Amino acid sequence: MMQVIPVIDLLNGIVVHAKKGDRQHYQAIQSSLTTSSQPLDIVAALLDLFPFEQLYIADLNAIQKLEKSYTTNYNVIESITQQFPHLKLWVDAGISNNTELNIWKKLDIRLVLGSENFAHLNNFTSLNHDNDFVLSLDFMPQGYQGPMELLTQQQYWPQDVIVMSLDNVGANQGVNSGLLNAIVAKANGFNIYAAGGVRGSEDLAMLKKMGVHGALVATALHLGQLSKQELSANE
């Protein structure tokens, strides 16, 4: 079974189309599932397509630290938890310190800690998180971002690890199989999730064969490249 987790990227309260990590130029999502770019409408449309159990949310205001204060889409994400209580949210809110962490601890969500948010390993190890977090190893077009120890030393890994290849996100050009193979090869006992580049059921089948546990998917769902039947067959 290959677990498919849909993704929504939030910027200024609406869902945008993430493309190749070029965050300054993200536009409102245009989806075949709904004419809306409002978060609650998008989540409802995704669940109409398939009864997903998890949803990954990237809070781009929080991740980019666009304003001098830590500005987030917290209220939007809280409303998703209230409207869809059975959906387990994985949230990357660009957390880089305990002050930010404590804001999000109030919500019933799984926090995603992205390697790009930590300049040094001790910034990561000094977080007072519980063990039910997800680690995102972040690869920008210019390469891996974050403390090298997070990439190379599994003692810092939780059970679930995302390989986030931003160059492949939204590009509809396939996954970064070389990168994924290299990480899966040393990830005995860990669940590796691929993020970026899944175009449809063939890519999911290839990832499964590679030993990848799950995939984070957005573009293929909104373009209608993964049907309800294909998602069911993948289960």
FENKAVEN-V245307 format. One record per backbone hydrogen bond with DSSP energy under -0.5 kcal/mol. NH is the residue of the N-H (numbers start at 1). CO is the residue of the C=O. E is the energy in kcal/mol with one decimal. If there is no record, write none. Layout:
# FENKAVEN-V245307
NH & CO & E
NH & CO & E
This chain:
# FENKAVEN-V245307
2 & 234 & -1.1
3 & 1 & -0.6
3 & 213 & -2.0
5 & 3 & -0.6
5 & 215 & -3.1
6 & 4 & -0.6
6 & 54 & -0.7
7 & 217 & -1.7
8 & 56 & -2.5
9 & 16 & -0.6
10 & 8 & -0.6
10 & 58 & -2.9
11 & 14 & -2.5
14 & 11 & -1.7
15 & 37 & -2.8
16 & 9 & -2.8
17 & 27 & -3.1
18 & 16 & -0.8
20 & 169 & -3.8
22 & 19 & -2.2
23 & 21 & -1.8
25 & 22 & -1.9
26 & 23 & -1.1
27 & 17 & -0.6
29 & 15 & -2.6
31 & 29 & -0.5
31 & 34 & -0.7
32 & 222 & -2.8
39 & 13 & -0.6
42 & 38 & -2.4
43 & 39 & -2.7
44 & 40 & -2.2
45 & 41 & -2.4
46 & 42 & -2.5
47 & 43 & -2.2
48 & 44 & -1.6
49 & 45 & -1.7
50 & 46 & -1.9
52 & 50 & -2.4
55 & 88 & -2.1
56 & 6 & -2.8
57 & 90 & -3.4
58 & 8 & -2.3
59 & 57 & -0.6
59 & 92 & -2.7
60 & 10 & -2.4
60 & 58 & -1.1
61 & 10 & -0.6
63 & 59 & -2.8
64 & 60 & -2.2
65 & 61 & -1.0
66 & 61 & -1.3
71 & 69 & -1.5
77 & 73 & -2.3
78 & 74 & -3.0
79 & 75 & -2.1
80 & 76 & -1.7
81 & 77 & -2.0
82 & 78 & -1.8
83 & 79 & -2.4
84 & 80 & -2.5
85 & 82 & -0.5
87 & 84 & -1.9
88 & 53 & -2.7
88 & 86 & -0.5
89 & 87 & -0.7
90 & 55 & -3.0
91 & 89 & -0.6
91 & 110 & -2.7
92 & 57 & -2.8
92 & 90 & -0.5
93 & 91 & -0.7
101 & 97 & -2.1
102 & 98 & -2.5
103 & 99 & -0.9
103 & 100 & -0.5
104 & 100 & -1.2
105 & 101 & -1.4
106 & 103 & -0.7
107 & 104 & -1.6
109 & 107 & -1.8
110 & 89 & -3.3
111 & 109 & -0.6
112 & 91 & -3.2
113 & 111 & -0.6
113 & 134 & -3.1
114 & 112 & -0.7
115 & 136 & -3.1
117 & 114 & -2.0
118 & 115 & -1.8
119 & 117 & -0.5
123 & 120 & -1.0
124 & 120 & -0.9
124 & 121 & -0.7
125 & 121 & -2.7
126 & 122 & -1.3
127 & 124 & -1.5
129 & 127 & -1.2
133 & 131 & -0.6
134 & 111 & -2.6
135 & 160 & -1.9
136 & 113 & -2.7
137 & 135 & -0.6
137 & 162 & -3.3
138 & 136 & -0.8
138 & 145 & -0.6
139 & 137 & -0.6
139 & 164 & -3.1
140 & 138 & -0.6
140 & 143 & -2.5
143 & 140 & -2.5
145 & 138 & -2.9
150 & 147 & -1.2
151 & 147 & -0.8
151 & 148 & -0.6
152 & 148 & -2.1
153 & 149 & -2.5
154 & 152 & -0.6
156 & 153 & -1.8
157 & 154 & -1.8
161 & 159 & -0.5
161 & 191 & -2.9
162 & 135 & -3.3
163 & 193 & -3.2
164 & 137 & -2.4
164 & 162 & -0.8
165 & 163 & -0.9
165 & 195 & -2.5
166 & 139 & -2.3
166 & 164 & -1.0
167 & 139 & -0.6
168 & 165 & -1.7
169 & 165 & -0.8
171 & 168 & -1.4
172 & 168 & -0.5
174 & 197 & -0.8
177 & 175 & -1.6
180 & 176 & -2.3
181 & 177 & -2.8
182 & 178 & -1.9
183 & 179 & -1.8
184 & 180 & -3.1
185 & 181 & -2.0
186 & 183 & -1.0
187 & 184 & -1.7
190 & 187 & -2.2
191 & 159 & -3.0
192 & 190 & -0.7
193 & 161 & -2.8
194 & 214 & -2.7
195 & 163 & -2.2
196 & 216 & -0.9
204 & 200 & -1.7
205 & 201 & -2.5
206 & 202 & -2.2
207 & 203 & -2.5
208 & 204 & -2.3
209 & 205 & -2.0
210 & 206 & -1.7
211 & 207 & -0.6
211 & 208 & -1.2
212 & 207 & -2.5
213 & 192 & -2.0
214 & 192 & -1.5
215 & 3 & -3.0
216 & 194 & -3.1
217 & 5 & -2.4
217 & 215 & -0.6
221 & 218 & -0.9
222 & 218 & -2.2
223 & 219 & -2.4
224 & 221 & -0.9
225 & 220 & -2.7
226 & 220 & -0.9
231 & 227 & -2.5
232 & 228 & -2.4
233 & 229 & -2.7
234 & 230 & -1.9
235 & 231 & -0.8
235 & 232 & -0.7
